[in-house]
Amino acid sequence: MSNNRVYIRDVRSSDKREVVAIANAGAEIHQPWISPPLTPNMFKSYLRRCHRDDHEGFAVCLVKTEEIVGVININNIVRGSFLSASIGYYSSATHQGVGYMTEALQLVLRFAFDELGLHRIEANIQPNNYASRNLVQRCGFILEGESKDFLFINGRWRDHERWVRVDARDRLTR
């Protein structure tokens, strides 16, 4: 899926060097919020997760250069009457603030709702991660509540806000 500036595609094994480099270059920025794959072994583990039925991993690439500028994951996909998942993401430190992740997240949401048939997508965000909060707000998410000690990140349990985007269509397709 693409627009004029970015496209999303499945993460593949040949992305290892580029994704690990992005994760390491942005480690200082991302470390309080997420745990991206910082080593080749961590990437290998991440790629195995991408091949499971309950996970989709997307590389965010520039149309003009095919350079990877971010990663967006659809995690914990639950089918049946729940049709829900959570998302996680990070961007290249050198490509922040230019709208690539907003455009890519809109593409991923279209995939989640139209291709996967999901009804509800959650983004769990630490309260002081303003860039992430702004991203999901631009993509139509609403704040639903708080989850205490929700994820263990960077050595301790962290509280998170629960942001939600719901597909307004009244249907069950999967």
C-alpha positions in Angstrom: 0.0 0.0 0.0 1.3 3.4 -0.8 0.7 7.1 -1.3 2.8 9.7 -3.0 5.6 9.7 -0.4 5.6 6.4 1.5 4.7 2.8 1.1 4.4 0.0 3.6 5.5 -3.6 2.9 6.2 -6.7 5.0 9.4 -6.6 6.9 11.8 -9.2 5.4 15.1 -10.8 6.4 17.0 -8.6 4.0 16.0 -5.6 6.1 18.1 -6.7 9.1 21.0 -4.3 8.6 18.8 -1.3 7.9 16.3 -1.9 10.7 19.0 -2.6 13.3 20.8 0.5 12.2 17.6 2.6 12.6 17.0 1.1 16.0 20.5 1.8 17.2 20.7 5.4 15.7 17.4 6.2 17.5 18.1 4.2 20.7 18.5 7.3 22.9 15.2 8.7 21.6 13.2 5.5 21.6 14.6 3.7 24.7 12.3 5.1 27.3 9.3 4.2 25.1 10.0 0.9 23.2 12.5 -1.9 22.8 13.3 -2.1 19.0 15.7 -4.8 17.7 19.1 -3.5 18.5 21.1 -6.6 17.4 20.9 -9.1 14.5 19.7 -11.8 17.0 16.9 -9.4 18.2 15.9 -8.8 14.6 15.8 -12.5 13.9 13.5 -13.0 16.9 11.4 -10.0 15.7 11.1 -11.5 12.2 9.9 -14.8 13.6 7.2 -12.9 15.4 6.2 -11.2 12.1 5.5 -14.6 10.6 2.9 -15.6 13.2 -0.8 -15.3 12.6 -1.2 -12.8 15.4 1.3 -10.2 14.1 2.0 -8.1 11.0 5.3 -6.2 10.7 5.6 -3.4 8.2 8.6 -1.5 6.9 7.8 2.2 6.2 9.7 3.1 3.0 10.1 6.2 0.9 8.6 6.0 -2.5 11.5 7.9 -4.2 14.5 6.0 -2.6 13.0 2.8 -1.1 14.8 3.7 2.1 13.3 2.4 5.3 12.3 5.3 7.6 10.3 3.4 10.2 8.6 0.3 11.3 4.9 -0.3 12.3 3.6 -3.5 13.9 0.1 -4.8 14.3 0.4 -7.0 17.5 -1.8 -9.4 19.4 -4.3 -9.8 16.5 -7.4 -11.5 17.9 -10.0 -12.7 15.5 -13.5 -14.0 16.1 -16.0 -11.7 17.7 -13.2 -9.5 19.1 -11.5 -8.4 15.8 -8.9 -6.3 17.7 -5.2 -5.7 17.8 -2.6 -3.3 19.2 0.0 -1.3 17.3 3.5 -0.2 17.9 5.9 1.8 15.9 9.2 3.7 15.7 10.8 6.0 13.1 14.2 6.7 11.9 15.7 9.5 14.0 16.8 11.4 10.9 13.2 11.3 9.4 11.1 12.5 12.4 8.7 15.4 12.1 8.1 15.3 8.4 4.8 13.3 8.4 6.1 10.0 7.1 4.8 8.0 10.1 1.4 9.8 10.0 1.0 8.8 6.4 2.3 5.3 7.0 0.0 4.7 10.0 -3.0 5.7 7.9 -2.0 3.1 5.4 -1.6 0.5 8.1 -5.0 1.3 9.6 -6.5 0.9 6.1 -4.8 -2.5 5.9 -6.0 -3.5 9.4 -9.6 -2.5 8.8 -10.0 -3.4 5.1 -7.7 -6.4 4.6 -7.6 -8.0 8.1 -11.2 -7.0 8.8 -10.3 -5.7 12.3 -12.8 -3.5 14.2 -10.6 -2.0 16.9 -6.9 -0.9 17.1 -5.2 0.1 20.3 -2.1 2.2 20.8 -0.7 2.0 24.3 1.4 5.1 24.9 3.4 6.4 27.9 1.7 9.6 29.1 4.8 11.8 28.5 5.5 10.5 25.0 4.0 13.5 23.3 5.2 12.7 19.8 3.5 9.4 19.8 0.3 10.9 21.3 0.2 13.5 18.6 0.7 10.9 15.9 -2.3 8.8 17.0 -4.4 11.9 17.4 -3.6 12.9 13.8 -4.8 9.5 12.7 -8.1 9.7 14.5 -7.4 7.8 17.8 -9.2 8.8 20.9 -8.0 8.5 24.5 -10.0 5.7 26.2 -8.2 5.3 29.5 -5.1 4.5 31.5 -3.3 1.2 32.3 -1.1 1.1 35.4 2.2 -0.8 35.1 1.2 -1.9 31.6 4.5 -2.8 29.9 8.0 -3.6 31.2 10.3 -1.2 29.2 13.9 -0.2 29.8 14.1 -1.9 33.2 10.8 -1.1 34.8 7.0 -1.3 34.6 5.5 1.7 32.8 2.0 3.2 32.9 0.4 3.7 29.5 -2.5 5.6 28.1 -4.9 3.5 25.9 -5.6 5.2 22.6 -8.2 3.6 20.4 -9.3 3.8 16.8 -12.5 1.9 15.9 -13.8 1.0 12.4 -17.3 2.5 12.3 -18.6 -0.2 10.0 -21.0 -2.5 11.6 -19.9 -5.9 10.4 -18.1 -9.1 11.2 -16.0 -10.2 8.3 -13.5 -12.6 9.8 
